[in-house]
Amino acid sequence: MKTKLLTLLMLFGLFSPLSVYGDNVPTKGKWHDDYYRSVTPAPPTVSIDGNLLSIHFIDALDDLTVQVVNEQGAILYNEVVSGEAGECVSISLDQAGTGCFYVVLEHRLGQLMGEFIIQNN
């Protein structure tokens, strides 16, 4: 009986996805367009783990502009990304150093902004 239970748990663990996220980056802004003619996709979420910034797409989204800015206003990262539902896009900020940074997500549905801190580990 114990072997069957152990086998069942191992199979369950094998087929369940393992998602490890860093600290969530709270974002503020408007994400909805009254003139958008289909179901409005959910906004992506942002997390930071050390120097790795991750954009998690809840729904599929095209042409999302991601911008990372430091406290002085210098743009460290500026790219247009697209992602499928459940996809995660990671951005390495190894060259950014430490301090307070801002992430801005822009799309035709709206703009979101979040603030995060990178510290020495």
TANOR-V337439 format. One record per backbone hydrogen bond with DSSP energy under -0.5 kcal/mol. CO is the residue of the C=O (numbers start at 1). NH is the residue of the N-H. E is the energy in kcal/mol with one decimal. If there is no record, write none. Layout:
BEGIN
co=[CO & CO]
nh=[NH & NH]
e=[E & E]
END
This chain:
BEGIN
co=[1 & 2 & 3 & 4 & 5 & 6 & 7 & 8 & 9 & 10 & 11 & 12 & 15 & 17 & 18 & 19 & 23 & 24 & 25 & 26 & 28 & 30 & 33 & 42 & 45 & 46 & 47 & 48 & 49 & 49 & 51 & 51 & 52 & 53 & 54 & 54 & 55 & 55 & 56 & 56 & 57 & 61 & 63 & 64 & 64 & 65 & 65 & 66 & 67 & 68 & 68 & 69 & 70 & 74 & 74 & 77 & 79 & 79 & 81 & 83 & 84 & 87 & 88 & 89 & 91 & 93 & 94 & 99 & 100 & 101 & 102 & 103 & 104 & 104 & 105 & 106 & 107 & 109 & 110 & 111 & 112 & 113 & 114 & 116 & 117 & 118]
nh=[5 & 6 & 7 & 8 & 9 & 10 & 11 & 12 & 13 & 14 & 15 & 16 & 17 & 19 & 20 & 21 & 48 & 26 & 46 & 115 & 113 & 111 & 36 & 59 & 56 & 25 & 54 & 23 & 51 & 52 & 53 & 93 & 49 & 91 & 47 & 56 & 57 & 89 & 45 & 58 & 86 & 83 & 65 & 66 & 81 & 67 & 106 & 79 & 104 & 76 & 77 & 102 & 73 & 70 & 76 & 68 & 66 & 81 & 64 & 61 & 87 & 57 & 90 & 55 & 53 & 96 & 97 & 118 & 71 & 116 & 69 & 114 & 67 & 106 & 112 & 65 & 110 & 32 & 107 & 30 & 105 & 28 & 103 & 101 & 119 & 99]
e=[-2.2 & -2.6 & -2.6 & -2.5 & -2.5 & -2.3 & -2.4 & -2.4 & -2.4 & -1.8 & -1.8 & -1.2 & -0.5 & -0.7 & -0.6 & -0.6 & -2.9 & -0.7 & -0.5 & -0.7 & -2.5 & -1.2 & -1.6 & -0.6 & -3.1 & -3.0 & -3.2 & -2.4 & -0.5 & -1.6 & -0.6 & -3.2 & -2.3 & -3.4 & -2.2 & -0.6 & -0.6 & -2.7 & -2.3 & -0.7 & -2.9 & -2.6 & -0.6 & -0.6 & -3.3 & -0.5 & -2.5 & -2.2 & -2.9 & -3.0 & -1.5 & -3.0 & -1.6 & -2.1 & -0.6 & -2.4 & -3.2 & -0.6 & -3.0 & -2.7 & -2.1 & -2.9 & -0.5 & -3.0 & -2.8 & -1.3 & -0.6 & -2.7 & -0.8 & -2.5 & -2.8 & -2.5 & -2.2 & -0.6 & -2.6 & -2.9 & -1.7 & -1.8 & -2.5 & -0.9 & -3.0 & -2.6 & -2.7 & -3.2 & -0.5 & -2.7]
END
